[in-house]
Amino acid sequence: KPVREKAVDFSDSYYDVNQAVVAISGTPIANAKSVSDLKQYKLGAQVGTTSFDYIEEHIDPDQEPSVYDTNNDAISALKAKQIDGIVVDFPTSLFMAAVQVDNGTVVGRLPTRGEQEHFGLVFERGSPLRDCVNEAIQTLKDDGTLDRLEQKWIVDRANAPVLEE
């Protein structure tokens, strides 16, 4: 993010996100209950993402993780059984498991380690709109709207507990 902040401006966070693991239902990895349970599996993620960083820095799997140019390439590898699981941000994992991977499942969300990741809006550097959007985001946080939307459209849509440390 620091490199990107030199080229564009970001709004405040409208969603604090964590990483998650997508697998095929019925495979051994689908029963993982903790981050340490994931160590024995072949994992993959898109190159240059915080998902790939999470695998290397926090899961530290026994097998070298696979890196892909796109999430679609990772999905193809999962379907071909070249990897056991894909690490992606949680909202993306919901779409992958429900739409892109036959018999897909979200194994679980990964605990936040280090700096909290978040989603925000991107603006042209110096845009006066950013402050207006930040005010709107704060209002939606303060009145509980963002929490209600997150609960309705993200949390309630998946049985994806945070995996144990």
N, C-alpha and C positions, 0 to 999 in steps of 0.2 A: 504494500500500500504506500509506503513513503515515496517510492519512485512515481507512482501515479499521482500523488498529491502535488507534485511539481508541475503537472500538466493540466490538471482539472481540480475542481473543488467538489467536496462531498458534503451531503447533508448529514445531520445527526442520524443516529441509528433509528430505523423504524422496526427492526426485527433483530434480536440477538440470536444468532444461529450457532448450532454445533454440527459436527460431522456425524455421519451415520454410515452403516454398512448394509449393502444390498446383497442378497444371495438368492439362491433358488430354494424354495420350500422343500423340506425333506432331506436336504443335504446336511452333513454333520455340522458345518459352520452355522447353520440356521438355529442351532441349539445353544450357541455361545451366550454366556451370561455375564462375562467380564472381558475386559480388555486383554487380560492375560490368556483367556481362552482363544483369542484370535491369533496368537503368536505362531501356532502350528500351521496356519493356512496360508495359501498363496493369495495375496491381495493385489489389487491394481487400482490405479487412479489416473486421471488426466495429468499430463505434464504441466509443470508450472503452477500448480494449484496448492491451496492450503490443505486439501485432502491428501495429496501425495506427501506433503511435509508432515502431516499428522501420522501417517503410516511410519515414516522413517524415524521421526523424533519421539513418538509416544507409544506406538505399538511395538516397534522394533522386531518384526517377524523373523522367524527362523529362516525363511526363504526370501531371497531378494524380491522386492515388490516389482510388479510389471508397471511400466509407464506407457501411456497411450496419448496419441495426438488429440483425440476427442473422447467424450464420454460414450459416443456411439461405438467407437473401437473397443472400449472397455466392455460394453454390453455384449458385443460380438464375442469377445474372449470368454466372458462368463457363460454365454450360451454354448460355446464350444468346449467348455470345461477346462480351459487353459488357466483360469484363475477360479478361486473359490468365492471371492467376494470383491465388491467394488466399494471404495470409500468415496463418498460425495457429501455435499451439504444436505442437511435433513430434508428441506423442501424438495430438492431434486430427487432424493431417495424415494419419496412418496410417489412421484410420477414414474420413476424407473420401475419400481416394484409393481405398480398398478397397471401400467400401460406398456412399457417397453420390454419387460422381461416376463415371458410366460412362466407362471408359477413363481413369480418374484415375491420376495418378502423383505421387509426391513428388519434385519436382525436386531438392531437397536441403535440408539443414539450414543455417541461417544462423549465421555465427560469432557468438559472444557478444561483445557490445560494451557497455561500461559495466558496470552492476551485474548480477551473475548472477541470473537468474530461477529460482525454485524452487517446487515444490509442497509444501504443508504442510497440516495439518489445522486446522480452525477451531473455536475454543472460545468459550463464553460468557466474557466478561471476568472474570478472576479465578478461573477454574475450576481446582481442584486436580488435575484429570485431565491437564492439559497437561504437568506435570512427569513424570508416570508415562509418558505417551506419548513424551515426549522421551527418556526412559531406554530405552524399547523401540526407538525409532528408532536410537539410538546403538548398542545391542546388535546390531541387524540390519546396521548399517554395519560395525561392528567385525568381525563374523564372516563378512562377505562376502555375506550373504544378499541385501541390496538390489542389489549389483552383479550377482549371478547372475540375479536376477529381471529387472533392466533389460536384461541381455544377451539373455535368453531371450525375453521378451515384447515388447521394444521394438526394440532394435538389430538382432537377427537377423531380425525380421519385415519389414524394408524395406531396399532398397538405396538408402540416402539419405545420401550423403557430405556432410560439411560443405563448403559452397561456399567457394572461395578468396576472400580479401579482394579 
